[in-house]
Amino acid sequence: MSAAQYNIVVEQGGDFSVVFTLTGITLDSDFSARSQIRKTVDSEAVAAEFTCTIDTGGNTVTAKLENVKSSAMLAGEYVYDLELVDAGQTPSEITKLVKGKVTILREVTR
């Protein structure tokens, strides 16, 4: 399965969240999600991490970027992906769900 492409625009200094709805799967306690933002795919440094939560018993993953994290980022374009980790498999199965660009818009009030 190829990861879906979804570009995100975040206002620097604000809270941001997005909910991804999965089809054909029910998430249980074996699942977790993780997501990082980097300047480029090849960047070693992580610019920020989304806080990811799953709806246990449901089919949604929420990715949040708190205002403290968006304030610390410079305005511009970045890349991200979001992975679903199934710890119920041995070894853990990792599926890349979504990938895309993150555009940080510079805040005016600071």
Stockholm file with secondary structure:
# STOCKHOLM 1.0

chainA/1-110         MSAAQYNIVVEQGGDFSVVFTLTGITLDSDFSARSQIRKTVDSEAVAAEFTCTIDTGGNTVTAKLENVKSSAMLAGEYVYDLELVDAGQTPSEITKLVKGKVTILREVTR
#=GR chainA/1-110 SS CCCEECCEEEETTSCEEEEEECSSCCCCTTEEEEEEEESSTTCSSCCEEEEEEECTTSSEEEEEECHHHHHHSCSEEEEEEEEEEETTSSSCEEEEEEEEEEEEECCSCC
#=GC SS_cons         CCCEECCEEEETTSCEEEEEECSSCCCCTTEEEEEEEESSTTCSSCCEEEEEEECTTSSEEEEEECHHHHHHSCSEEEEEEEEEEETTSSSCEEEEEEEEEEEEECCSCC
//
